[in-house]
Amino acid sequence: NKEFNEGGAIINGRVFLINYINSSVYPNLIVKDTTFAQEQEIYLTYGNHEFYDERIRTQYDGTFSFSNLIKGDYKVFLYSEDVSGGTEDIVKMFETTISDDIQVIDLGDIYIEQL
């Protein structure tokens, strides 16, 4: 049996942070800017594991990459602030399947929010 990180596949993406003007109020939020989400924690779960298998942080340009992955089902998730006034963060979840040992899955641009 191989561990989840003993393959040749990659899951990557880029995270952007939408910042709002402090004086704006939901549902009429005003965007101040959108920047690369630096040092944002990204989690990876393999198969039906109940706890995440790997946690990394985004780079200076918002990119992240989980490498050396084996075939199987994966969940990638991160958290975004609930700008509607809720007290808990919102989970952004992406499910994907790696079918070959050498495969690159690009989750593309992911946007999170912060007041």
N, C-alpha and C positions, 0 to 999 in steps of 0.2 A: 504493500500500500504506500502510495506517495502522499506526502503532505501537500496541502493546497498550494504552497509556494515552491514546488519542485518541478515546475513545468517551464514553458517558454512563451506563454501568452501574456498580454498586457491589457489592462483597462486604464484609460486615462481620460482627462477632461480639463476644463478650465472654469474657475469659479469667479464670478463678478459680484461685487457688493453694491447694492443700491442704497445710497444714503439719502435721507430726507431732511429737509429744513426743520430744525427743532421746534419752531413755532407753528408748523403745520399740524393739523389734527386729522386723524382718520375719520371719515373716508375721503377727505379732501387733502391728502398728503401731496406735498410739493417736492419733487426730486431735486436734491442739491447737486449730486453728481453720482456717477457710477465708476467704481475703481476696481482694480484687481483685489480679490480677497486674499490677503497675505496671512500666512500662519493659520488658516482655517482648518479645523480638524475634519478629516474625511475617514469614514469607517468602511471596512469590507467584511462581509460575512460570506462564508462558503457553505453551499448546500443548505441543510436544515439546522445548522448550528444556532443555538439560542443566544449566544454572545458573539460579539464581533471577533474576527480572527486577526485583523490588522488595523492599526490606526496610524495615519500619516498626516502631515500638514502640507498645505499648498505652498508653492514656492513664491518668490517675489512677484511673479507675473500671473499668479492665480492658478498655475498649472499643478496637476497632481498625476501620479502614475503608480499603479500597483503592477509589479512585474513578477515574472517567473511563475505564473499561474498555470494550474493544470486544467483539464477539461472539467466542465461542471457548471452548475448554476451559482450565480453570485448576486448579492445585493450590495449596492454602494449607497451610503447615506450620509447626510450632513444635516446641520440644523440652521434654521433661519429664524430671526426674531419675529414674533407675532405682532405686526404693526397695527392690528385692529384693536389692540388693548388687552389681549389675553396674557395670562401670566406664564404660560409654558411656550417654549420654542416649538416651531413647526418642523416636522421631519420631512426632508426632501429625499425620497427613496427612488432608486433606479435598479431594476432587475434585468439581468442579462445572462446569457448562456455562452460559454466558451465551448466550441465543438471540436476544435483542433488544438493541438499543443502549441502551435505557432500561429497566433492570431492576435490582431490588435483591435480592440473595441474602443472607439472614441465616443464618449458620452456627450461630447460637444460642450457648448457654453451653458453653465448653470448659474442662475441668478438667485442670490439670497438678499434679504432686506435687513436694514437697521435704522432705527430712529435716531 
